[in-house]
Amino acid sequence: MRKSLIVYLNGKPIEIVIRNYTAEDIAGMIEIQRVSFPPPFPSDLWWNEEQLMQHITRFPEGALCAEMDGKLIGSMTALRVSEEQLEGNHNWESITSSGYISNHDPHGTTLYVVDLCVVPELRKAGIGKWLMLSMYDVVVHLGLGRLLGGGRMPGYHKVKEEVSAEQYLQGVIEGSFNDPVISFLLRCGRMPVGTMEHYLEDEESRGYAALMEWRNPFLA
């Protein structure tokens, strides 16, 4: 994949390219993580070279990046999984093989989101949404049934004593709560299919995530 787009930041146009990342982009991919998750975030949780090489070699179609003036500014990664892999409960580590995607199923009918990240200074330019829409293109191009993934609920800790995770998600949908991640996913066309407990170690979300999907509109 490769496409050029114009996005706007503070009213000013910016030309970006969305394409598949390759081995030559590994340093740039790690730099995205470094500036997006500075200390005290542990650096050993950034992408590492081995993980990125697994993405590129196992499923290059699911390895997308955004570039501006030759510099990487965002990325999104996904793998294919089967319905059997999704049976019962799962968490981020189990469904993505801790980010190494070693459980990628080339025959899987669901495209599962591993990660989405945009550098802080450009997060208001809509680049994250364009990466998401580009991953929908991958779903359609490969003839898959849907895109699926767990979304953090960072606003949940503020109301945890008042509502359950399911009630919080419903409140975001109805507009009673505004959650920066879930509201963003809804604006991208993702639809909720439930909540997952112990999905990831995230204090703000209290370990919960909303499972959100986008269905291929060209398949019955």
Accessible surface in RSA format (square Angstrom, percent):
REM  Atomic radii and reference values for relative SASA: ProtOr
REM  Chains: A
REM  Algorithm: Lee & Richards
REM  Probe-radius: 1.40
REM  Slices: 20
REM RES _ NUM      All-atoms   Total-Side   Main-Chain    Non-polar    All polar
REM                ABS   REL    ABS   REL    ABS   REL    ABS   REL    ABS   REL
RES MET A   1    81.79  42.4  28.79  19.1  53.01 126.2  44.83  38.1  36.96  49.0
RES ARG A   2   162.03  68.0 129.68  66.1  32.35  77.0  56.66  77.4 105.37  63.9
RES LYS A   3    52.55  25.6  45.92  28.2   6.64  15.8  44.05  39.6   8.51   9.1
RES SER A   4    71.53  60.4  45.43  60.6  26.10  60.1  23.80  50.7  47.72  66.9
RES LEU A   5    28.62  15.9  22.83  16.3   5.80  14.6  28.33  19.9   0.30   0.8
RES ILE A   6    93.07  53.0  70.89  52.8  22.18  53.5  70.89  51.0  22.18  60.2
RES VAL A   7     5.45   3.6   1.67   1.5   3.78   9.1   5.45   4.7   0.00   0.0
RES TYR A   8   129.53  60.5 116.88  66.5  12.66  32.9  78.98  59.3  50.56  62.3
RES LEU A   9    34.21  19.1  31.89  22.8   2.32   5.8  32.07  22.5   2.15   5.8
RES ASN A  10   134.37  92.7  93.05  89.9  41.32  99.5  37.94  91.3  96.43  93.2
RES GLY A  11    66.48  82.0   0.00   N/A  66.48  82.0  35.22  96.7  31.25  70.0
RES LYS A  12   148.16  72.3 148.02  90.8   0.15   0.3  91.27  82.2  56.89  60.6
RES PRO A  13    89.06  64.9  69.29  63.2  19.78  71.9  69.31  57.2  19.76 122.8
RES ILE A  14    28.97  16.5  24.77  18.5   4.20  10.1  28.97  20.9   0.00   0.0
RES GLU A  15   105.17  60.4  92.08  69.7  13.10  31.2  26.86  52.0  78.31  63.9
RES ILE A  16     0.80   0.5   0.00   0.0   0.80   1.9   0.80   0.6   0.00   0.0
RES VAL A  17    21.97  14.5  21.97  19.9   0.00   0.0  21.97  19.1   0.00   0.0
RES ILE A  18     0.00   0.0   0.00   0.0   0.00   0.0   0.00   0.0   0.00   0.0
RES ARG A  19    31.91  13.4  31.91  16.3   0.00   0.0  12.92  17.7  19.00  11.5
RES ASN A  20    32.71  22.6  29.16  28.2   3.55   8.5  17.92  43.1  14.79  14.3
RES TYR A  21     2.65   1.2   0.54   0.3   2.11   5.5   0.54   0.4   2.11   2.6
RES THR A  22    58.45  41.6  58.45  59.3   0.00   0.0  55.50  74.5   2.95   4.5
RES ALA A  23    52.73  48.5  40.88  63.1  11.85  27.0  41.13  57.9  11.60  30.7
RES GLU A  24   163.87  94.1 129.43  97.9  34.44  82.0  60.99 118.0 102.89  84.0
RES ASP A  25    16.91  11.8  14.21  14.1   2.70   6.4   2.70   6.3  14.21  14.2
RES ILE A  26    18.98  10.8  18.65  13.9   0.33   0.8  18.76  13.5   0.22   0.6
RES ALA A  27    81.42  74.9  67.78 104.6  13.63  31.0  73.89 104.1   7.52  19.9
RES GLY A  28    24.99  30.8   0.00   N/A  24.99  30.8  20.23  55.5   4.75  10.6
RES MET A  29     1.18   0.6   0.64   0.4   0.54   1.3   0.64   0.5   0.54   0.7
RES ILE A  30    51.04  29.0  51.04  38.0   0.00   0.0  51.04  36.8   0.00   0.0
RES GLU A  31    64.08  36.8  62.50  47.3   1.58   3.8  32.36  62.6  31.72  25.9
RES ILE A  32     1.77   1.0   1.37   1.0   0.41   1.0   1.77   1.3   0.00   0.0
RES GLN A  33     9.24   5.2   9.24   6.8   0.00   0.0   0.00   0.0   9.24   7.0
RES ARG A  34   112.40  47.2 111.22  56.7   1.18   2.8  36.21  49.5  76.19  46.2
RES VAL A  35    45.74  30.1  33.69  30.5  12.06  29.1  38.18  33.2   7.56  20.5
RES SER A  36    11.67   9.9   0.00   0.0  11.67  26.9   0.00   0.0  11.67  16.3
RES PHE A  37    64.67  32.4  62.31  38.6   2.37   6.2  64.67  39.2   0.00   0.0
RES PRO A  38    72.56  52.9  69.25  63.1   3.31  12.0  69.25  57.2   3.31  20.6
RES PRO A  39   110.27  80.4  91.58  83.5  18.69  67.9  92.11  76.1  18.15 112.8
RES PRO A  40   139.18 101.4 112.65 102.7  26.53  96.4 120.63  99.6  18.55 115.3
RES PHE A  41    75.58  37.8  64.90  40.2  10.68  27.8  70.16  42.5   5.42  15.5
RES PRO A  42    63.22  46.1  53.74  49.0   9.48  34.5  63.22  52.2   0.00   0.0
RES SER A  43    68.17  57.6  55.54  74.1  12.63  29.1  20.32  43.3  47.85  67.0
RES ASP A  44   118.53  83.0  87.11  86.7  31.42  74.3  50.59 119.1  67.94  67.8
RES LEU A  45   115.82  64.5  91.61  65.5  24.20  60.8  94.62  66.5  21.19  57.0
RES TRP A  46    42.37  17.0  38.04  18.4   4.33  10.2  38.08  20.3   4.29   7.0
RES TRP A  47    14.43   5.8  10.78   5.2   3.65   8.6  10.78   5.7   3.65   5.9
RES ASN A  48    54.97  37.9  52.76  51.0   2.21   5.3  34.50  83.0  20.47  19.8
RES GLU A  49   109.13  62.7 105.89  80.1   3.24   7.7  26.31  50.9  82.82  67.6
RES GLU A  50   107.95  62.0 100.61  76.1   7.34  17.5  36.07  69.8  71.88  58.7
RES GLN A  51    16.35   9.1  16.35  11.9   0.00   0.0   0.00   0.0  16.35  12.4
RES LEU A  52     0.08   0.0   0.08   0.1   0.00   0.0   0.08   0.1   0.00   0.0
RES MET A  53    67.37  34.9  67.15  44.4   0.22   0.5  63.10  53.6   4.27   5.7
RES GLN A  54    46.74  26.1  46.73  34.2   0.01   0.0   2.83   6.0  43.90  33.3
RES HIS A  55     0.72   0.4   0.65   0.5   0.07   0.2   0.72   0.7   0.00   0.0
RES ILE A  56    26.19  14.9  21.62  16.1   4.57  11.0  21.62  15.6   4.57  12.4
RES THR A  57    90.30  64.2  59.91  60.7  30.39  72.4  57.11  76.7  33.19  50.2
RES ARG A  58   104.23  43.8  81.60  41.6  22.63  53.9  19.97  27.3  84.26  51.1
RES PHE A  59     8.22   4.1   7.34   4.5   0.88   2.3   7.45   4.5   0.77   2.2
RES PRO A  60    59.16  43.1  58.93  53.7   0.23   0.8  59.16  48.8   0.00   0.0
RES GLU A  61    74.26  42.6  69.92  52.9   4.34  10.3  29.54  57.1  44.72  36.5
RES GLY A  62     0.29   0.4   0.00   N/A   0.29   0.4   0.29   0.8   0.00   0.0
RES ALA A  63     0.11   0.1   0.11   0.2   0.00   0.0   0.11   0.2   0.00   0.0
RES LEU A  64     0.00   0.0   0.00   0.0   0.00   0.0   0.00   0.0   0.00   0.0
RES CYS A  65     0.00   0.0   0.00   0.0   0.00   0.0   0.00   0.0   0.00   0.0
RES ALA A  66     0.00   0.0   0.00   0.0   0.00   0.0   0.00   0.0   0.00   0.0
RES GLU A  67    28.45  16.3  27.38  20.7   1.07   2.5   1.79   3.5  26.66  21.8
RES MET A  68    44.96  23.3  43.32  28.7   1.64   3.9  40.12  34.1   4.84   6.4
RES ASP A  69   140.86  98.7  95.37  94.9  45.49 107.6  42.48 100.0  98.39  98.1
RES GLY A  70    65.46  80.7   0.00   N/A  65.46  80.7  29.07  79.8  36.39  81.5
RES LYS A  71   125.58  61.3 121.65  74.6   3.94   9.4  76.28  68.7  49.30  52.5
RES LEU A  72    15.17   8.4   7.77   5.6   7.40  18.6   7.77   5.5   7.40  19.9
RES ILE A  73     3.31   1.9   3.31   2.5   0.00   0.0   3.31   2.4   0.00   0.0
RES GLY A  74     0.00   0.0   0.00   N/A   0.00   0.0   0.00   0.0   0.00   0.0
RES SER A  75     0.78   0.7   0.78   1.0   0.00   0.0   0.00   0.0   0.78   1.1
RES MET A  76     0.00   0.0   0.00   0.0   0.00   0.0   0.00   0.0   0.00   0.0
RES THR A  77     0.67   0.5   0.67   0.7   0.00   0.0   0.67   0.9   0.00   0.0
RES ALA A  78     0.53   0.5   0.00   0.0   0.53   1.2   0.00   0.0   0.53   1.4
RES LEU A  79     0.00   0.0   0.00   0.0   0.00   0.0   0.00   0.0   0.00   0.0
RES ARG A  80    37.88  15.9  37.88  19.3   0.00   0.0   0.73   1.0  37.15  22.5
RES VAL A  81     0.00   0.0   0.00   0.0   0.00   0.0   0.00   0.0   0.00   0.0
RES SER A  82    19.59  16.6  18.56  24.8   1.02   2.4  14.26  30.4   5.32   7.5
RES GLU A  83    81.73  46.9  77.69  58.8   4.04   9.6  55.52 107.4  26.21  21.4
RES GLU A  84   122.33  70.2 109.50  82.8  12.83  30.6  54.46 105.3  67.87  55.4
RES GLN A  85    57.09  31.9  36.63  26.8  20.46  48.7  36.31  77.3  20.78  15.8
RES LEU A  86    22.51  12.5   9.67   6.9  12.84  32.3  10.04   7.1  12.47  33.6
RES GLU A  87   127.34  73.1 104.21  78.8  23.13  55.1  44.03  85.2  83.31  68.0
RES GLY A  88    67.91  83.8   0.00   N/A  67.91  83.8  42.34 116.2  25.57  57.3
RES ASN A  89   145.59 100.4 115.86 112.0  29.73  71.6  28.59  68.8 117.00 113.1
RES HIS A  90    18.08   9.9   8.68   6.0   9.40  24.0  15.94  16.4   2.13   2.5
RES ASN A  91    53.92  37.2  53.32  51.5   0.60   1.4   3.79   9.1  50.13  48.5
RES TRP A  92    65.83  26.4  65.83  31.9   0.00   0.0  62.01  33.1   3.82   6.2
RES GLU A  93   105.51  60.6 103.05  78.0   2.46   5.9  25.91  50.1  79.60  65.0
RES SER A  94    67.87  57.4  42.48  56.7  25.39  58.5  52.38 111.5  15.49  21.7
RES ILE A  95     4.74   2.7   4.08   3.0   0.66   1.6   4.74   3.4   0.00   0.0
RES THR A  96     0.00   0.0   0.00   0.0   0.00   0.0   0.00   0.0   0.00   0.0
RES SER A  97    27.69  23.4  13.63  18.2  14.06  32.4  18.02  38.4   9.68  13.6
RES SER A  98    48.30  40.8  44.70  59.7   3.60   8.3  23.53  50.1  24.77  34.7
RES GLY A  99     0.00   0.0   0.00   N/A   0.00   0.0   0.00   0.0   0.00   0.0
RES TYR A 100    65.86  30.7  65.86  37.5   0.00   0.0  41.95  31.5  23.90  29.5
RES ILE A 101     0.40   0.2   0.40   0.3   0.00   0.0   0.40   0.3   0.00   0.0
RES SER A 102    61.65  52.1  42.99  57.4  18.66  43.0  24.05  51.2  37.60  52.7
RES ASN A 103    40.77  28.1  26.75  25.9  14.02  33.8  33.18  79.9   7.59   7.3
RES HIS A 104    24.79  13.6  10.27   7.1  14.52  37.2   7.18   7.4  17.61  20.5
RES ASP A 105    36.89  25.8  34.41  34.2   2.48   5.9  11.44  26.9  25.44  25.4
RES PRO A 106    81.07  59.1  72.39  66.0   8.67  31.5  73.53  60.7   7.54  46.9
RES HIS A 107   152.28  83.2 135.22  94.0  17.06  43.7  92.98  95.8  59.30  69.0
RES GLY A 108     1.13   1.4   0.00   N/A   1.13   1.4   1.13   3.1   0.00   0.0
RES THR A 109    71.77  51.0  70.86  71.8   0.91   2.2  62.73  84.3   9.04  13.7
RES THR A 110     0.71   0.5   0.71   0.7   0.00   0.0   0.00   0.0   0.71   1.1
RES LEU A 111     0.00   0.0   0.00   0.0   0.00   0.0   0.00   0.0   0.00   0.0
RES TYR A 112     0.00   0.0   0.00   0.0   0.00   0.0   0.00   0.0   0.00   0.0
RES VAL A 113    19.23  12.7  15.28  13.8   3.94   9.5  15.28  13.3   3.94  10.7
RES VAL A 114     8.46   5.6   0.00   0.0   8.46  20.4   0.02   0.0   8.44  22.9
RES ASP A 115    30.84  21.6  24.59  24.5   6.25  14.8   7.67  18.1  23.17  23.1
RES LEU A 116    51.73  28.8  24.46  17.5  27.27  68.5  24.46  17.2  27.27  73.4
RES CYS A 117     6.70   5.1   1.09   1.2   5.62  13.2   5.62  14.2   1.09   1.2
RES VAL A 118    12.17   8.0   8.41   7.6   3.76   9.1   8.41   7.3   3.76  10.2
RES VAL A 119     5.91   3.9   5.91   5.4   0.00   0.0   5.91   5.1   0.00   0.0
RES PRO A 120    60.44  44.0  45.05  41.1  15.39  55.9  45.42  37.5  15.01  93.3
RES GLU A 121   114.09  65.5  90.74  68.7  23.35  55.6  64.24 124.3  49.85  40.7
RES LEU A 122     9.04   5.0   9.04   6.5   0.00   0.0   9.04   6.3   0.00   0.0
RES ARG A 123   122.74  51.5  95.67  48.8  27.06  64.4  46.60  63.7  76.13  46.1
RES LYS A 124   186.65  91.1 155.96  95.7  30.69  73.1 105.68  95.1  80.97  86.2
RES ALA A 125     7.70   7.1   0.00   0.0   7.70  17.5   1.82   2.6   5.88  15.6
RES GLY A 126    33.76  41.6   0.00   N/A  33.76  41.6  31.38  86.1   2.38   5.3
RES ILE A 127     0.21   0.1   0.00   0.0   0.21   0.5   0.00   0.0   0.21   0.6
RES GLY A 128    10.60  13.1   0.00   N/A  10.60  13.1   6.44  17.7   4.16   9.3
RES LYS A 129    84.33  41.1  83.91  51.5   0.42   1.0  39.75  35.8  44.58  47.5
RES TRP A 130    88.98  35.7  88.98  43.1   0.00   0.0  70.46  37.6  18.52  30.1
RES LEU A 131     0.00   0.0   0.00   0.0   0.00   0.0   0.00   0.0   0.00   0.0
RES MET A 132     1.82   0.9   1.82   1.2   0.00   0.0   1.82   1.5   0.00   0.0
RES LEU A 133    51.96  28.9  50.50  36.1   1.46   3.7  50.52  35.5   1.44   3.9
RES SER A 134     0.00   0.0   0.00   0.0   0.00   0.0   0.00   0.0   0.00   0.0
RES MET A 135     0.00   0.0   0.00   0.0   0.00   0.0   0.00   0.0   0.00   0.0
RES TYR A 136    12.06   5.6  11.92   6.8   0.14   0.4  12.06   9.1   0.00   0.0
RES ASP A 137    61.77  43.3  57.07  56.8   4.70  11.1  16.57  39.0  45.19  45.1
RES VAL A 138     6.94   4.6   6.12   5.5   0.82   2.0   6.94   6.0   0.00   0.0
RES VAL A 139     0.00   0.0   0.00   0.0   0.00   0.0   0.00   0.0   0.00   0.0
RES VAL A 140    57.18  37.6  46.50  42.1  10.68  25.7  46.50  40.4  10.68  29.0
RES HIS A 141   148.97  81.4 117.70  81.8  31.27  80.0  78.49  80.9  70.48  82.0
RES LEU A 142    50.68  28.2  24.98  17.9  25.70  64.6  30.43  21.4  20.24  54.5
RES GLY A 143    45.73  56.4   0.00   N/A  45.73  56.4  24.18  66.4  21.55  48.3
RES LEU A 144     4.13   2.3   3.43   2.5   0.70   1.8   4.13   2.9   0.00   0.0
RES GLY A 145    23.94  29.5   0.00   N/A  23.94  29.5  19.71  54.1   4.23   9.5
RES ARG A 146    32.29  13.6  32.29  16.5   0.00   0.0   4.33   5.9  27.96  16.9
RES LEU A 147     0.00   0.0   0.00   0.0   0.00   0.0   0.00   0.0   0.00   0.0
RES LEU A 148     2.20   1.2   2.20   1.6   0.00   0.0   2.20   1.5   0.00   0.0
RES GLY A 149     0.75   0.9   0.00   N/A   0.75   0.9   0.75   2.1   0.00   0.0
RES GLY A 150    25.95  32.0   0.00   N/A  25.95  32.0   0.03   0.1  25.92  58.1
RES GLY A 151     4.72   5.8   0.00   N/A   4.72   5.8   4.72  13.0   0.00   0.0
RES ARG A 152    80.01  33.6  77.56  39.5   2.45   5.8  37.51  51.3  42.50  25.8
RES MET A 153     0.00   0.0   0.00   0.0   0.00   0.0   0.00   0.0   0.00   0.0
RES PRO A 154    11.95   8.7   9.62   8.8   2.34   8.5   9.88   8.2   2.07  12.9
RES GLY A 155     8.86  10.9   0.00   N/A   8.86  10.9   6.61  18.1   2.25   5.0
RES TYR A 156     7.62   3.6   7.62   4.3   0.00   0.0   0.00   0.0   7.62   9.4
RES HIS A 157    60.30  33.0  46.61  32.4  13.69  35.0  27.36  28.2  32.95  38.3
RES LYS A 158   155.58  75.9 124.22  76.2  31.36  74.7  75.82  68.2  79.75  85.0
RES VAL A 159    21.08  13.9  20.80  18.8   0.28   0.7  21.08  18.3   0.00   0.0
RES LYS A 160    82.43  40.2  70.89  43.5  11.54  27.5  27.85  25.1  54.58  58.1
RES GLU A 161   160.18  92.0 124.67  94.3  35.51  84.5  65.66 127.0  94.52  77.2
RES GLU A 162   133.01  76.4  97.58  73.8  35.43  84.4  42.81  82.8  90.20  73.6
RES VAL A 163    34.09  22.4  27.92  25.3   6.18  14.9  32.64  28.4   1.45   3.9
RES SER A 164    47.59  40.2  37.06  49.5  10.53  24.3  40.16  85.5   7.43  10.4
RES ALA A 165     1.94   1.8   0.17   0.3   1.77   4.0   0.17   0.2   1.77   4.7
RES GLU A 166   100.68  57.8  93.43  70.7   7.25  17.3  56.31 108.9  44.37  36.2
RES GLN A 167   105.18  58.8  96.83  70.8   8.35  19.9  32.97  70.2  72.21  54.8
RES TYR A 168     3.71   1.7   3.71   2.1   0.00   0.0   2.68   2.0   1.03   1.3
RES LEU A 169    10.62   5.9  10.58   7.6   0.04   0.1  10.62   7.5   0.00   0.0
RES GLN A 170    86.18  48.2  85.67  62.6   0.51   1.2  34.95  74.4  51.23  38.9
RES GLY A 171     5.38   6.6   0.00   N/A   5.38   6.6   5.02  13.8   0.36   0.8
RES VAL A 172     8.63   5.7   0.35   0.3   8.28  20.0   0.35   0.3   8.28  22.5
RES ILE A 173    71.62  40.8  46.73  34.8  24.89  60.0  46.84  33.7  24.78  67.3
RES GLU A 174   119.51  68.6  80.22  60.7  39.29  93.6  36.65  70.9  82.85  67.6
RES GLY A 175    60.74  74.9   0.00   N/A  60.74  74.9  30.05  82.5  30.68  68.7
RES SER A 176    81.54  68.9  44.25  59.1  37.29  85.9  29.10  62.0  52.43  73.5
RES PHE A 177    57.20  28.6  48.39  30.0   8.81  22.9  53.72  32.6   3.48  10.0
RES ASN A 178   124.49  85.8  99.10  95.8  25.39  61.1  36.11  86.9  88.38  85.4
RES ASP A 179     0.00   0.0   0.00   0.0   0.00   0.0   0.00   0.0   0.00   0.0
RES PRO A 180    88.05  64.2  71.02  64.7  17.03  61.9  78.99  65.2   9.05  56.3
RES VAL A 181    38.29  25.2  36.77  33.3   1.51   3.6  38.29  33.3   0.00   0.0
RES ILE A 182     0.09   0.1   0.09   0.1   0.00   0.0   0.09   0.1   0.00   0.0
RES SER A 183    14.53  12.3  13.09  17.5   1.44   3.3   9.81  20.9   4.73   6.6
RES PHE A 184    44.58  22.3  44.58  27.6   0.00   0.0  44.58  27.0   0.00   0.0
RES LEU A 185    10.65   5.9  10.65   7.6   0.00   0.0  10.65   7.5   0.00   0.0
RES LEU A 186    49.56  27.6  33.94  24.3  15.62  39.3  34.26  24.1  15.31  41.2
RES ARG A 187   152.74  64.1 129.75  66.1  23.00  54.8  71.76  98.1  80.98  49.1
RES CYS A 188     5.40   4.1   0.05   0.1   5.34  12.6   2.30   5.8   3.09   3.3
RES GLY A 189    36.51  45.0   0.00   N/A  36.51  45.0  29.04  79.7   7.47  16.7
RES ARG A 190     5.03   2.1   4.59   2.3   0.44   1.0   0.00   0.0   5.03   3.0
RES MET A 191   122.26  63.3 122.26  80.9   0.00   0.0  98.48  83.7  23.78  31.5
RES PRO A 192    34.10  24.9  14.52  13.2  19.58  71.2  14.52  12.0  19.58 121.7
RES VAL A 193    72.43  47.7  32.42  29.4  40.01  96.4  42.60  37.0  29.83  80.9
RES GLY A 194    30.76  37.9   0.00   N/A  30.76  37.9  28.73  78.8   2.04   4.6
RES THR A 195    26.87  19.1   2.98   3.0  23.89  56.9   0.40   0.5  26.47  40.0
RES MET A 196    19.58  10.1  17.26  11.4   2.32   5.5   5.29   4.5  14.29  18.9
RES GLU A 197    98.51  56.6  78.69  59.5  19.82  47.2  16.04  31.0  82.47  67.3
RES HIS A 198   138.36  75.6 126.17  87.7  12.19  31.2  92.58  95.4  45.77  53.3
RES TYR A 199     6.15   2.9   3.46   2.0   2.69   7.0   2.64   2.0   3.51   4.3
RES LEU A 200    51.76  28.8  37.78  27.0  13.98  35.1  49.16  34.5   2.60   7.0
RES GLU A 201   184.52 105.9 145.15 109.8  39.37  93.7  68.50 132.5 116.02  94.7
RES ASP A 202    25.43  17.8  16.82  16.7   8.60  20.3   5.93  14.0  19.49  19.4
RES GLU A 203   131.57  75.5 120.35  91.0  11.22  26.7  63.41 122.6  68.16  55.6
RES GLU A 204    76.70  44.0  75.94  57.5   0.76   1.8  23.73  45.9  52.97  43.2
RES SER A 205     0.00   0.0   0.00   0.0   0.00   0.0   0.00   0.0   0.00   0.0
RES ARG A 206    85.43  35.9  63.57  32.4  21.86  52.1  20.24  27.7  65.18  39.5
RES GLY A 207    12.86  15.9   0.00   N/A  12.86  15.9  11.29  31.0   1.58   3.5
RES TYR A 208    42.90  20.0  42.90  24.4   0.00   0.0  11.90   8.9  31.00  38.2
RES ALA A 209     0.18   0.2   0.18   0.3   0.00   0.0   0.18   0.3   0.00   0.0
RES ALA A 210     0.00   0.0   0.00   0.0   0.00   0.0   0.00   0.0   0.00   0.0
RES LEU A 211    23.08  12.9  23.08  16.5   0.00   0.0  23.08  16.2   0.00   0.0
RES MET A 212     0.00   0.0   0.00   0.0   0.00   0.0   0.00   0.0   0.00   0.0
RES GLU A 213    17.06   9.8  16.93  12.8   0.13   0.3   1.08   2.1  15.98  13.0
RES TRP A 214    44.55  17.9  42.67  20.7   1.88   4.4  22.60  12.1  21.95  35.6
RES ARG A 215   144.17  60.5 133.02  67.8  11.15  26.5  56.89  77.7  87.29  52.9
RES ASN A 216     7.57   5.2   1.88   1.8   5.69  13.7   0.00   0.0   7.57   7.3
RES PRO A 217    93.97  68.5  54.40  49.6  39.58 143.9  66.06  54.5  27.91 173.5
RES PHE A 218   156.09  78.1 124.09  76.9  31.99  83.3 130.56  79.2  25.52  73.0
RES LEU A 219    87.83  48.9  70.53  50.5  17.29  43.5  73.01  51.3  14.82  39.9
RES ALA A 220   155.48 143.0  72.10 111.3  83.38 189.7 111.76 157.4  43.72 115.8
END  Absolute sums over single chains surface
CHAIN  1 A    11083.7       8678.2       2405.6       6173.1       4910.7
END  Absolute sums over all chains
TOTAL         11083.7       8678.2       2405.6       6173.1       4910.7
